[in-house]
């Protein structure tokens, strides 16, 4: 199974990815592809630079460009039984990834006040310094144009949604439930064929 991750900022996508890696999933990231491209050009991979570069690359090469880079890696891997693809931010990327057999998109979300508090606590250089800055950044990422970040549209495309509004134990239970549902969906699809 290939699980794609999308969702709101600081909702816990990274924690979901780490949990899946711990279960033996191979990890791929559209943001990591961007970081590699920025490093090659000597550009610091700040959040703003990643956003600008991603938007520019999608505009130049098509909305699914970053996903196509990951697709090459997945298809070139010796054998990928289970994989997680992180950092999906545009519906064109979803369209490209849907060509993978057994691909399911999972959106991770949490209430805005919970997400802001998480971002504030981790105090990363990339995190907004105030709640109003957090909201401005979120709006920009949620409602972009065709080749920009479109998290709201991506979340509407999700096959499953994980609401991460509790502690780790609750999140891990929700991940277990989604994996079970994905396995059932894959089995049902296989039976129909």
C-alpha positions, 0 to 999 in steps of 0.5 A: 500500500502507498499512503500519501499524506496531506493536511494542515500545518502542524497537524501531525503529518510528520508524526504519522509518517514516523509511525508508518516508518516504524511499521516498515514503510519506505519514506518519500517526501515531495519537500525533500525533492525540493530541498535537494533542488534548492541545495543544488542551487545553493539556496537555503531551504527555508519555508518561504524558499521551499514554497516559492520554489515549489510554486515556480517548479509546478508552474514551469513543469506542471502541477504534478512535477514534484510527485513525478520525481517521487514516482521515479524513486518509488518505481526505481526502488527494488521492491516497495510493498508499503510506502508513505509519500509526505508533503502533498500540497497540490491536486496535480500531485495527487493525480500523478500519485494515483497512478500507483497501485494501491495508493490512498490519500490520507489527510491529517488535520487538527483544530487551528488553536491546537496546531498553533500551540504545537508549532509554538512549542516546537519553536522551529525556525520555520514556524510562525512567531505569532498566531496572526502570522500563523493564520496568514501563512495557513491561508496562503497554503490552503487556497493557492491557484492551480500551480500553488499550494492548495491544501484545502483542495487536497484535503477534499480529495482525501480517501481518509481523514485523521483528526489529530486533536488528542495525544499520541496514543489516540493518534496511533489508534486512528492510524491503526484504524485507517490502515485497517480501512485501507487494507479492506479497500485494497482487498475489496478492489482485488476481489472485484478484479 
